[in-house]
Amino acid sequence: MVIRSVVLIVPAVVALYMPSCRTPAVHPSPPALAHSRMSELWQPPDDLASRDLRYGRWGAAHAPEPGATYTFVELKKGGTNPGMKVRDPQGRRWSVKQRDPVRGPEGPAEVTLARILEAVGYHQPPVYYLPAFRLHGAGPTHIEPGGRFRLEVPQLEKVGDWAWQENPFVGSRPYQGLLAILLLFNSTDLKNANNTLYRYTAEPGAAEQYWYVVRDLGAALGATGRFEPRRSNIDAFERSRHVLRVEHGFVRFGYSGFHQELVRDRITPGDVAWAGDLLAGLSAEQWRHAFGAGGFGPNESERFLRAVHDRIRQGRSLGGGAS
């Protein structure tokens, strides 16, 4: 038996239309504030060439065991994708996000994009992908469809959400570059509820840090749009247009999702080129590991990579002072 979350139709429809009812203002932050707190959002990837995109910074030790039997804890609360909380034989708790039957899977895109963002300096929690897993405790033990597995770790305490429109980094190059990277991968769900502020403690007794994380990344690598765009879909990704033109000093994108206030007349050619330069530092092997971590097969990965590298080249050619 496959378990699915219960989603109320009316609230979901209301939430879907809510973003179009108002346009939040974007408030730039003082450069001194952004500089002093930048490590909370982004840290320069000085060791980029050696970064592991198969398992990420959290490593294989934090990965879920493919052959283990997981114990059902509860159904996932909120959102439209089915999913659940489970516990593994070690006692670790996981949040599992499974495939949406209409819009397609989020897990592959979420894990792949998390690996890439983490590699180029943006914080991410430990996330992994399993194509299927054995579940106990919700009826007879059976095989469940897999998806994104996010591990609960003591080092990370969720404090709340953070807003794209107002935070310590608005207007800084890493903030602008983060948006440019998300647009390159057709991340179509730029809502604040997908952003998580964590309190991070590397080890007991260590100084606390804050992490500004774009956490729910699954609505990517497909089409952009407001009404059930396809995710983790190479055909939709190849058909979509990324950079349309430069106009009045800003890049015009083919992005058609909500929150145009973050995109229109905000991102410069220099921002896009800076993001492209970061991504261009990844090796061919690192790229393959990132897409393999998300469960994409070799042929599908190669098609994605051709399209992604075309977009990177296009962005870097815009120049405009990307340093």
Secondary structure, DSSP 8 states (H G I E B T S, - for coil): --------HHHHHHHHHGGGG---------HHHHHHHGGGTB---TTGGG--TTT-TT-GGGS--TT-EEEEEEE--SSSS-EEEEE-TTS-EEEEE--BTTTB-SHHHHHHHHHHHHHTTB----EEEEEEEEEESSSS-EEEEEEEEEE--TTEEEEEE--SSSSTTTTSHHHHHHHHHHHHTT-----GGGEEEEEE-SSTTS--EEEEEE----S-SS---SS----S-HHHHHHS--EEEEETTEEEE---SS-GGGTTTT--HHHHHHHHHHHHTS-HHHHHHHHHHTT--HHHHHHHHHHHHHHHHHHHTT-S---
